[in-house]
Amino acid sequence: MVGAQLAEVGSMGITIVVVVCIGIASLLYATAGQAGGTAFLAVMTLAASPAPEMRPTALVLNILAGGYSTWRLHRASAVDWPLFATLALPAIPAAFLGGLIVLSARLYFLLTGLLLIVAAIILVAKRTRKCVDEPRVEASLATTVIGAGAGLLSGVSGVGGGVFVAPLLITLGIASARRTAGVSAPFILANSVVGFVGTFLAGQRVTPEVGWYAAAAILGSIAGTAIGLRWMSERSTRFVLAAILLVGGLRLLSR
């Protein structure tokens, strides 16, 4: 009896810690123009969440955080919808197909752990470079490969794909940092919606604590979008997020 009560208290304590961490991660990602899927996975990994629940739960949190950011950016006329279309058209079907793929727990931990580590490296190594803003970016082989690749990874792993798309667009000179920031949130939102549909059809379900996680994610997104980089530089934000991703990735690989 006493043992069961202690176990329940311990479980509640873990849930509270996870909720707080998800809120903080969502806030930090919002200041950098991202939804937070990679950090959500990292936090759930540290809490030893079951593999079948991690992917659909992360996608739901992405939908909420990315949806709010998209709404705010659209109201500010900051979304480059033509650029979004060139990336989303190949990404959406790829994300759906990725959502239908159910990996074994071991393979899922391996793939997602590597993705988190790669995302951490990208965040640390990312450099902002000037790019001439063209009035429109036409679909090309580069945008097709970037969109489809990010969409597939989004569906298979549960990340939104924005953390991979943003540095590639800037590094390849396809779009400036400003345009990239404006397209990341709707790109993550679209991938997460179709990816979640795929995971649902594949039989995976969200964690029972998803309501608490969702509240933390949306509150974090609201706060992060509001404060922007007022109290934290982009460089500091990227290094904090990279640390979260690295620890989560290593934790996944150890499982």
Backbone bond lengths (Angstrom), bond angles and torsions (degrees), N, CA, C in turn:
res aa  C-N    CA-C-N  psi(-1)  N-CA   C-N-CA  omega(-1)  CA-C   N-CA-C  phi
1 M - - - 1.460 - - 1.521 111.26 -
2 V 1.345 114.42 -52.97 1.461 118.86 178.64 1.521 110.89 -63.06
3 G 1.342 115.88 -39.42 1.465 120.13 179.13 1.506 112.21 -62.16
4 A 1.334 117.04 -40.01 1.463 121.25 178.99 1.524 110.96 -65.69
5 Q 1.354 115.72 -40.27 1.463 119.26 179.15 1.523 111.66 -65.98
6 L 1.338 116.46 -39.95 1.459 120.17 177.63 1.529 111.07 -64.51
7 A 1.336 115.63 -39.36 1.466 120.00 178.83 1.524 110.56 -64.13
8 E 1.357 116.36 -39.77 1.464 120.56 179.38 1.523 111.06 -65.38
9 V 1.347 115.68 -42.88 1.462 120.16 178.19 1.531 110.50 -62.85
10 G 1.335 115.41 -41.92 1.462 119.45 179.00 1.517 112.16 -63.38
11 S 1.338 116.37 -40.89 1.463 121.06 178.36 1.520 111.11 -64.40
12 M 1.339 116.41 -40.87 1.466 120.59 178.54 1.529 110.42 -64.20
13 G 1.329 115.75 -39.30 1.459 119.57 179.02 1.517 111.73 -63.52
14 I 1.334 116.75 -41.14 1.460 120.98 177.65 1.521 110.61 -62.96
15 T 1.348 116.27 -42.23 1.465 120.42 179.45 1.523 111.04 -60.88
16 I 1.331 116.73 -43.03 1.469 120.49 179.90 1.526 110.62 -62.33
17 V 1.337 116.35 -43.40 1.466 120.69 179.29 1.527 110.19 -61.92
18 V 1.349 116.77 -43.85 1.462 121.03 179.63 1.518 110.83 -62.68
19 V 1.336 116.76 -43.47 1.471 121.16 179.69 1.528 110.65 -60.00
20 V 1.332 116.55 -45.92 1.463 120.69 179.49 1.524 110.87 -62.40
21 C 1.334 116.13 -44.05 1.472 120.36 -179.24 1.515 111.51 -64.91
22 I 1.335 117.52 -38.80 1.464 120.63 178.26 1.521 110.42 -64.85
23 G 1.336 116.52 -41.05 1.464 119.57 177.81 1.515 112.27 -62.34
24 I 1.337 116.06 -43.11 1.466 120.31 179.06 1.520 110.96 -65.69
25 A 1.338 116.56 -43.74 1.465 120.71 179.61 1.523 110.92 -62.16
26 S 1.335 116.57 -42.76 1.463 120.45 178.80 1.525 110.90 -62.25
27 L 1.325 116.31 -41.67 1.466 120.61 178.39 1.522 110.97 -61.57
28 L 1.330 116.31 -48.00 1.467 120.08 -178.69 1.524 111.38 -63.60
29 Y 1.314 116.81 -42.42 1.463 119.76 179.66 1.531 110.83 -64.57
30 A 1.329 116.57 -38.96 1.465 119.49 -179.84 1.520 111.39 -62.19
31 T 1.344 117.74 -35.22 1.466 119.53 178.20 1.522 111.04 -67.42
32 A 1.345 117.15 -22.25 1.459 120.87 179.59 1.523 111.84 -101.36
33 G 1.350 117.28 7.22 1.455 121.09 176.82 1.510 114.44 80.36
34 Q 1.336 118.26 22.28 1.462 121.88 -179.27 1.523 109.91 -120.88
35 A 1.352 116.46 167.84 1.459 120.47 -179.09 1.522 112.35 -88.88
36 G 1.338 117.56 -41.84 1.461 119.55 176.49 1.508 116.51 117.53
37 G 1.348 118.16 11.87 1.458 120.47 -176.66 1.514 114.36 -54.99
38 T 1.318 116.92 -42.38 1.464 119.77 -178.99 1.523 111.10 -64.92
39 A 1.340 116.57 -40.79 1.469 120.00 179.36 1.522 110.72 -70.41
40 F 1.343 117.85 -36.51 1.461 120.23 177.16 1.530 110.01 -59.39
41 L 1.321 116.20 -44.02 1.460 120.33 177.99 1.521 110.67 -63.56
42 A 1.331 116.07 -41.22 1.461 119.96 -179.54 1.525 110.79 -62.19
43 V 1.331 117.20 -42.95 1.467 121.04 -179.60 1.527 110.37 -65.40
44 M 1.332 117.40 -45.44 1.464 119.91 179.29 1.521 111.46 -64.95
45 T 1.322 116.66 -30.41 1.457 120.37 176.56 1.522 110.70 -65.82
46 L 1.326 116.61 -44.36 1.459 120.34 179.59 1.525 111.02 -63.15
47 A 1.351 116.56 -27.05 1.463 120.73 178.46 1.525 111.78 -88.85
48 A 1.341 116.97 4.35 1.466 122.32 178.73 1.531 112.40 59.06
49 S 1.333 116.72 41.59 1.466 120.48 177.36 1.525 110.14 -67.45
50 P 1.333 118.67 148.89 1.461 121.38 178.21 1.528 111.26 -61.48
51 A 1.313 116.32 139.35 1.464 121.10 -177.12 1.527 113.55 -56.30
52 P 1.353 120.56 -43.69 1.466 119.85 -177.62 1.526 114.00 -63.76
53 E 1.345 117.77 -21.13 1.459 120.80 -178.52 1.524 113.14 -91.86
54 M 1.318 117.41 -20.28 1.458 120.61 -172.69 1.519 112.63 -66.56
55 R 1.326 117.04 -47.81 1.464 120.14 -174.89 1.529 112.61 -64.07
56 P 1.349 120.19 -54.61 1.473 118.30 -179.71 1.525 113.04 -63.08
57 T 1.340 117.62 -33.35 1.462 119.97 179.31 1.523 110.57 -66.74
58 A 1.333 116.97 -44.55 1.460 120.27 178.84 1.526 111.15 -61.53
59 L 1.333 117.16 -38.26 1.465 120.78 179.73 1.529 111.22 -66.82
60 V 1.338 117.28 -39.13 1.467 120.04 177.05 1.527 110.45 -62.57
61 L 1.321 116.79 -43.88 1.461 120.41 179.00 1.528 110.52 -64.47
62 N 1.320 117.03 -37.32 1.466 121.29 175.81 1.524 110.94 -60.30
63 I 1.334 115.81 -42.57 1.468 120.83 -177.97 1.523 110.13 -61.37
64 L 1.328 116.50 -43.07 1.463 120.41 -178.89 1.529 111.83 -68.46
65 A 1.338 115.73 -51.53 1.464 119.61 -178.49 1.520 111.29 -66.13
66 G 1.344 116.71 -45.19 1.461 120.57 179.52 1.513 112.49 -67.58
67 G 1.337 116.89 -33.75 1.463 120.15 178.96 1.520 112.05 -65.44
68 Y 1.332 115.96 -42.65 1.462 119.12 178.80 1.528 110.77 -65.16
69 S 1.332 116.10 -45.39 1.469 119.74 -179.53 1.524 110.92 -62.18
70 T 1.333 116.65 -40.60 1.466 120.48 179.20 1.524 110.80 -61.75
71 W 1.331 116.26 -43.54 1.456 120.96 179.18 1.520 111.44 -60.51
72 R 1.339 116.34 -45.85 1.459 120.22 179.90 1.528 111.65 -64.43
73 L 1.336 116.36 -43.77 1.464 120.50 -179.73 1.521 111.57 -65.47
74 H 1.341 116.50 -39.60 1.468 119.95 179.37 1.520 110.78 -64.65
75 R 1.327 117.04 -41.04 1.465 120.36 178.56 1.523 111.09 -62.35
76 A 1.333 115.94 -30.78 1.460 120.20 179.83 1.532 111.96 -90.03
77 S 1.338 116.56 7.35 1.476 122.06 -178.79 1.520 111.65 55.91
78 A 1.342 116.11 36.87 1.459 120.63 -176.87 1.524 113.20 -102.42
79 V 1.335 117.80 0.14 1.466 120.87 -178.58 1.520 109.91 -94.28
80 D 1.318 116.14 126.22 1.465 121.48 175.54 1.533 106.91 -88.98
81 W 1.313 116.85 90.35 1.460 120.71 -175.07 1.518 113.96 -65.22
82 P 1.351 120.11 -36.66 1.463 118.88 175.52 1.534 112.67 -61.37
83 L 1.342 117.27 -41.86 1.462 120.36 177.05 1.521 109.98 -65.01
84 F 1.326 116.66 -40.44 1.467 120.43 177.34 1.523 110.62 -58.03
85 A 1.340 116.56 -43.32 1.465 120.37 -177.45 1.528 111.99 -62.88
86 T 1.329 116.96 -40.18 1.464 119.44 -179.17 1.529 111.60 -64.84
87 L 1.328 116.93 -28.79 1.466 120.62 179.45 1.525 111.41 -89.06
88 A 1.334 116.84 -38.55 1.461 120.88 -173.84 1.524 113.20 -74.37
89 L 1.324 118.15 -32.76 1.465 119.60 -177.68 1.534 112.59 -57.58
90 P 1.341 119.67 -45.82 1.465 118.75 174.77 1.525 112.81 -79.36
91 A 1.335 117.79 -24.26 1.465 120.79 -175.07 1.525 112.65 -75.39
92 I 1.322 117.84 -40.17 1.464 121.11 -173.41 1.529 112.89 -60.71
93 P 1.338 119.84 -51.24 1.470 117.77 177.32 1.519 112.81 -64.71
94 A 1.341 116.72 -33.80 1.462 120.07 178.77 1.527 110.48 -66.21
95 A 1.332 117.36 -39.49 1.463 121.28 178.77 1.526 110.81 -65.99
96 F 1.318 116.43 -38.32 1.466 120.03 178.50 1.524 110.77 -64.49
97 L 1.323 115.96 -45.95 1.466 119.79 177.75 1.526 110.96 -62.17
98 G 1.326 116.37 -40.64 1.453 119.87 178.40 1.514 112.08 -62.33
99 G 1.356 116.52 -36.97 1.450 120.67 178.71 1.512 112.99 -65.21
100 L 1.332 116.77 -28.86 1.462 121.01 179.54 1.524 112.27 -75.33
101 I 1.325 116.34 -18.38 1.467 120.72 -178.08 1.528 109.36 -82.80
102 V 1.318 116.43 121.16 1.461 121.53 177.83 1.529 108.17 -111.13
103 L 1.304 116.36 111.19 1.451 121.59 -179.63 1.527 110.36 -86.30
104 S 1.299 116.10 157.25 1.461 119.64 172.18 1.527 108.35 -63.54
105 A 1.339 116.56 156.20 1.465 119.85 -178.21 1.523 111.23 -55.31
106 R 1.325 116.88 -42.89 1.463 120.47 -177.58 1.524 111.03 -64.47
107 L 1.342 117.00 -45.08 1.460 120.41 -179.31 1.518 111.13 -69.15
108 Y 1.343 116.33 -36.54 1.464 119.61 177.88 1.522 110.79 -63.61
109 F 1.331 116.77 -45.11 1.461 120.41 178.25 1.524 111.12 -60.54
110 L 1.333 116.38 -40.67 1.461 121.09 -178.89 1.525 110.82 -65.54
111 L 1.339 116.49 -51.73 1.464 121.01 -177.61 1.532 111.00 -62.80
112 T 1.335 116.47 -49.59 1.459 119.62 -176.72 1.522 111.46 -67.81
113 G 1.336 116.50 -36.63 1.464 119.45 176.73 1.510 111.65 -60.77
114 L 1.328 116.72 -43.56 1.463 120.79 177.95 1.532 110.95 -64.84
115 L 1.338 116.86 -39.21 1.463 120.60 179.04 1.527 111.12 -63.49
116 L 1.334 116.76 -40.64 1.454 119.82 179.04 1.525 111.29 -64.43
117 I 1.331 115.96 -40.56 1.468 119.82 179.19 1.524 110.53 -66.76
118 V 1.341 116.83 -41.98 1.468 120.71 177.58 1.526 109.73 -62.33
119 A 1.347 116.65 -42.65 1.461 120.26 178.89 1.528 110.86 -61.92
120 A 1.337 117.03 -38.32 1.466 120.66 177.93 1.522 110.88 -63.36
121 I 1.330 116.16 -42.88 1.463 120.76 179.55 1.530 110.72 -63.94
122 I 1.347 115.84 -41.81 1.461 120.38 179.63 1.524 110.38 -62.23
123 L 1.340 116.35 -43.02 1.465 119.79 -179.16 1.523 112.05 -62.55
124 V 1.343 116.27 -39.65 1.457 120.24 -179.14 1.527 111.16 -73.27
125 A 1.343 115.82 -39.14 1.463 120.15 -174.02 1.519 113.31 -86.70
126 K 1.347 117.19 -11.92 1.461 120.32 -174.41 1.516 111.56 -60.28
127 R 1.284 115.16 133.38 1.466 120.84 176.51 1.528 108.69 -125.05
128 T 1.298 116.12 136.41 1.461 119.93 177.44 1.523 109.94 -84.44
129 R 1.309 115.15 125.66 1.453 118.38 179.35 1.514 109.34 -124.48
130 K 1.288 115.62 148.67 1.454 119.79 -177.25 1.521 110.30 -70.16
131 C 1.312 114.34 142.47 1.462 120.60 179.15 1.512 107.48 -141.63
132 V 1.308 116.27 134.34 1.452 120.22 179.52 1.515 108.90 -72.17
133 D 1.318 117.26 125.37 1.452 121.51 -179.51 1.524 110.91 -76.50
134 E 1.322 116.62 113.51 1.455 121.01 174.31 1.526 107.75 -88.23
135 P 1.328 117.23 154.99 1.458 118.92 -178.90 1.526 112.60 -65.09
136 R 1.328 117.61 -24.91 1.467 119.67 -178.73 1.522 108.80 -156.24
137 V 1.344 115.26 140.41 1.464 120.95 175.12 1.516 108.03 -105.01
138 E 1.323 116.70 116.56 1.459 121.17 -179.73 1.522 110.22 -79.00
139 A 1.334 114.88 152.67 1.460 119.84 176.60 1.526 109.46 -61.73
140 S 1.316 116.35 137.47 1.454 121.78 -179.73 1.517 108.49 -144.50
141 L 1.324 115.82 176.86 1.458 119.61 177.92 1.521 110.33 -60.42
142 A 1.333 117.00 -39.18 1.459 120.87 -178.50 1.526 111.22 -63.91
143 T 1.346 117.65 -48.17 1.463 119.69 -179.02 1.526 111.35 -67.34
144 T 1.334 116.38 -33.33 1.468 119.88 178.22 1.518 111.18 -66.23
145 V 1.331 116.32 -46.57 1.473 120.62 -179.71 1.527 110.34 -65.52
146 I 1.346 116.96 -44.01 1.467 120.31 179.73 1.528 110.44 -61.96
147 G 1.323 116.38 -48.11 1.462 120.10 -178.46 1.516 112.66 -64.03
148 A 1.333 117.32 -48.01 1.467 120.88 -178.38 1.521 111.10 -65.61
149 G 1.324 116.75 -42.03 1.466 119.94 180.00 1.512 112.28 -63.84
150 A 1.337 116.23 -45.59 1.461 119.96 179.32 1.523 111.12 -66.44
151 G 1.328 116.61 -37.41 1.463 120.35 178.57 1.519 111.99 -64.34
152 L 1.322 117.14 -44.48 1.464 120.79 179.51 1.523 111.15 -63.04
153 L 1.338 116.76 -45.83 1.462 120.71 178.48 1.529 110.86 -62.89
154 S 1.332 116.64 -35.22 1.446 120.87 178.85 1.522 111.07 -62.82
155 G 1.315 116.63 -47.87 1.456 120.36 -178.83 1.511 113.21 -67.42
156 V 1.326 117.14 -41.92 1.465 121.31 -176.37 1.525 111.59 -69.68
157 S 1.337 116.92 -41.13 1.465 120.19 -171.78 1.523 114.28 -99.80
158 G 1.342 117.80 -33.63 1.457 120.36 -175.85 1.519 113.03 106.90
159 V 1.333 118.58 2.18 1.462 121.11 174.87 1.523 108.32 -85.31
160 G 1.339 116.16 161.83 1.459 119.14 -178.04 1.518 114.20 -83.12
161 G 1.328 116.44 -20.10 1.453 120.88 179.34 1.509 114.41 94.33
162 G 1.331 118.17 -14.96 1.453 120.61 -177.35 1.509 113.88 -65.00
163 V 1.334 116.92 -32.96 1.460 120.10 -178.22 1.527 111.76 -67.65
164 F 1.338 116.59 -20.72 1.459 120.40 176.66 1.526 111.21 -92.88
165 V 1.337 116.37 -38.74 1.460 120.77 -176.42 1.526 111.91 -68.11
166 A 1.336 116.82 -44.59 1.466 120.81 -174.01 1.528 113.24 -55.90
167 P 1.339 119.95 -54.64 1.466 118.74 -178.49 1.522 113.02 -66.59
168 L 1.340 117.61 -30.34 1.468 119.80 179.00 1.523 111.33 -67.96
169 L 1.328 116.85 -43.04 1.463 119.80 179.15 1.518 111.47 -61.28
170 I 1.337 115.61 -40.61 1.466 119.82 -178.82 1.521 111.02 -72.75
171 T 1.350 116.81 -45.90 1.465 121.26 -177.48 1.524 112.24 -62.77
172 L 1.347 115.92 -40.35 1.465 120.23 -178.91 1.525 112.65 -80.77
173 G 1.330 117.46 -3.38 1.454 120.32 178.65 1.513 113.87 74.21
174 I 1.340 117.50 18.99 1.460 120.90 -179.85 1.524 110.73 -74.57
175 A 1.324 116.72 -35.86 1.467 120.79 -179.94 1.514 109.46 -150.62
176 S 1.314 115.44 156.42 1.459 120.81 177.44 1.524 110.10 -75.50
177 A 1.319 116.14 169.87 1.458 120.74 178.86 1.529 110.67 -61.23
178 R 1.320 116.67 -37.96 1.462 120.75 -178.93 1.517 111.21 -64.60
179 R 1.336 116.63 -47.46 1.461 119.78 -179.98 1.520 111.12 -66.88
180 T 1.329 115.99 -36.86 1.466 119.79 179.63 1.515 110.92 -64.01
181 A 1.340 116.96 -43.21 1.462 120.51 179.18 1.521 111.03 -61.73
182 G 1.331 116.22 -35.84 1.451 120.26 -178.96 1.503 114.61 -73.55
183 V 1.329 117.35 -19.83 1.464 120.16 -177.89 1.524 112.70 -102.65
184 S 1.328 118.36 -14.57 1.466 121.45 -175.58 1.524 112.70 -63.75
185 A 1.340 117.24 -47.54 1.464 120.45 -176.24 1.530 112.89 -61.53
186 P 1.344 119.94 -50.58 1.468 118.39 178.32 1.525 112.81 -65.49
187 F 1.333 117.28 -30.04 1.462 120.46 177.02 1.529 109.86 -65.23
188 I 1.335 116.05 -45.02 1.465 120.95 178.25 1.529 110.11 -63.70
189 L 1.318 116.64 -42.18 1.463 120.93 -179.90 1.524 111.74 -60.32
190 A 1.336 116.74 -48.08 1.467 120.54 -178.73 1.523 111.24 -62.70
191 N 1.329 117.42 -46.73 1.463 120.69 179.55 1.518 111.86 -61.49
192 S 1.326 116.14 -40.97 1.460 120.38 -176.24 1.530 111.58 -68.42
193 V 1.338 116.79 -37.97 1.471 120.10 179.61 1.525 110.89 -63.22
194 V 1.327 116.67 -52.60 1.467 118.97 -177.17 1.528 110.89 -71.47
195 G 1.339 116.79 -32.90 1.456 119.83 176.53 1.516 111.45 -63.68
196 F 1.347 116.50 -40.26 1.461 120.08 179.05 1.529 110.89 -66.28
197 V 1.314 116.60 -40.13 1.469 119.45 176.92 1.527 109.97 -58.41
198 G 1.340 116.32 -42.59 1.455 120.18 178.47 1.518 112.36 -62.60
199 T 1.343 117.01 -43.59 1.460 119.74 179.96 1.526 111.33 -66.21
200 F 1.327 116.13 -35.85 1.468 120.03 178.47 1.525 110.55 -64.31
201 L 1.336 116.01 -44.94 1.468 120.34 178.34 1.523 111.15 -65.55
202 A 1.338 116.28 -27.07 1.462 120.52 179.24 1.527 111.86 -80.60
203 G 1.336 117.14 -4.52 1.456 120.36 174.98 1.506 115.90 97.35
204 Q 1.333 118.61 5.85 1.453 120.48 179.43 1.525 110.44 -90.27
205 R 1.324 116.14 146.87 1.464 121.59 -176.84 1.527 110.28 -129.42
206 V 1.332 115.17 157.99 1.465 120.64 -177.54 1.520 110.38 -74.66
207 T 1.323 115.94 164.34 1.457 121.90 178.03 1.532 110.26 -69.68
208 P 1.318 118.65 150.26 1.472 120.92 179.19 1.530 112.95 -60.29
209 E 1.321 117.16 -24.82 1.481 120.74 -179.37 1.521 112.76 -87.36
210 V 1.333 117.81 14.83 1.464 120.58 -173.22 1.529 112.07 -60.63
211 G 1.339 117.66 -30.63 1.461 119.60 179.79 1.516 112.39 -62.03
212 W 1.329 116.45 -45.03 1.463 121.07 177.39 1.520 110.96 -65.49
213 Y 1.341 116.26 -43.03 1.463 120.13 179.40 1.526 110.81 -62.22
214 A 1.346 116.14 -41.26 1.463 121.11 -178.18 1.529 110.61 -63.78
215 A 1.335 116.63 -43.11 1.467 119.90 179.21 1.527 110.73 -60.90
216 A 1.330 116.03 -42.49 1.468 119.84 179.38 1.520 111.01 -64.98
217 A 1.346 116.96 -41.06 1.463 120.70 -178.13 1.524 111.86 -64.92
218 I 1.323 117.26 -44.18 1.462 119.36 -177.29 1.527 111.11 -71.92
219 L 1.341 117.53 -38.19 1.461 119.76 176.83 1.530 110.95 -64.88
220 G 1.333 115.94 -40.34 1.454 119.47 177.24 1.515 112.17 -63.65
221 S 1.336 115.91 -40.20 1.464 120.29 179.10 1.524 111.14 -64.75
222 I 1.329 116.22 -41.46 1.462 120.30 179.16 1.530 110.48 -62.64
223 A 1.330 115.67 -47.07 1.468 119.98 -179.12 1.520 111.36 -65.33
224 G 1.331 116.49 -44.94 1.461 120.09 -178.31 1.512 112.56 -64.49
225 T 1.334 116.48 -40.03 1.461 120.18 178.59 1.523 110.43 -65.98
226 A 1.336 116.23 -35.91 1.470 120.70 -177.38 1.524 112.06 -70.84
227 I 1.331 116.08 -43.89 1.472 118.13 -175.07 1.522 112.15 -84.16
228 G 1.352 117.76 -21.39 1.460 120.81 -179.25 1.513 110.56 55.05
229 L 1.291 115.54 -129.95 1.459 120.31 179.39 1.537 111.15 -108.68
230 R 1.340 115.70 30.96 1.463 119.87 -176.01 1.526 112.66 -62.89
231 W 1.343 115.06 -41.12 1.465 118.10 -176.73 1.515 113.39 -112.80
232 M 1.327 117.19 -2.76 1.463 119.41 -179.56 1.512 109.26 -141.74
233 S 1.335 116.42 129.29 1.451 119.91 179.44 1.528 109.76 -70.98
234 E 1.339 115.74 158.82 1.462 119.99 178.29 1.528 110.41 -59.29
235 R 1.323 116.19 -38.18 1.461 120.35 -179.44 1.535 111.28 -62.41
236 S 1.330 117.20 -45.79 1.458 120.94 179.17 1.522 111.26 -62.90
237 T 1.327 116.31 -42.96 1.461 120.72 179.39 1.519 110.72 -59.78
238 R 1.327 116.43 -45.47 1.469 119.85 -178.28 1.517 111.51 -63.06
239 F 1.327 117.71 -38.21 1.465 119.86 -178.14 1.529 111.36 -71.92
240 V 1.330 117.25 -36.64 1.461 119.94 176.39 1.521 110.35 -63.95
241 L 1.327 116.16 -46.43 1.459 120.09 179.31 1.526 111.01 -63.96
242 A 1.311 117.33 -40.18 1.457 120.98 179.86 1.529 110.72 -61.01
243 A 1.335 116.91 -37.77 1.465 120.30 178.65 1.522 110.73 -64.48
244 I 1.356 116.76 -42.24 1.461 121.06 178.32 1.528 110.53 -61.73
245 L 1.332 115.76 -45.83 1.463 120.37 -178.34 1.523 111.48 -65.37
246 L 1.316 116.91 -41.18 1.460 120.67 -178.32 1.524 110.93 -63.80
247 V 1.325 116.68 -45.99 1.469 120.16 179.31 1.524 110.47 -63.55
248 G 1.340 116.39 -44.30 1.459 119.86 178.64 1.515 112.59 -63.44
249 G 1.339 116.61 -41.22 1.455 120.42 178.70 1.516 112.54 -63.28
250 L 1.317 116.33 -44.20 1.457 120.15 178.01 1.520 111.40 -65.28
251 R 1.328 115.62 -36.19 1.479 120.48 177.22 1.521 110.35 -63.97
252 L 1.324 117.45 -42.53 1.458 121.00 177.84 1.519 111.55 -62.38
253 L 1.323 116.39 -45.11 1.450 119.87 -179.21 1.533 111.19 -63.57
254 S 1.326 116.45 -32.34 1.465 119.94 179.20 1.515 112.68 -72.46
255 R 1.367 116.40 -20.39 1.468 119.97 179.76 1.527 110.33 -80.59
